Amino acid sequence: MANITGKELAAISDLLNYEQAAYKNCASISQNITDRKVKQMLKTTGESHKKRFDDLMSFLSKE
């Protein structure tokens, strides 16, 4: 991997934290929702955030 600056590393860290928090929040909130459409929307959104987190971690571990 090319050398990255401290600013770039901080941005990546922020992005990872955001994606992880978004995934966890969607999962947590969906457990308290009774409306099936909203529950499914939260599940889908949470899965998208988890995939982005996992993809970024996978990319970083390969470099």
Number of C-alpha atoms within 10 A of each C-alpha: 7 5 7 8 9 9 9 11 12 11 12 14 11 12 15 19 13 14 20 18 15 19 23 16 13 19 18 14 12 19 11 9 13 9 9 10 10 12 18 13 13 21 18 15 16 23 17 15 20 19 15 17 20 15 12 15 12 11 10 11 9 7 7
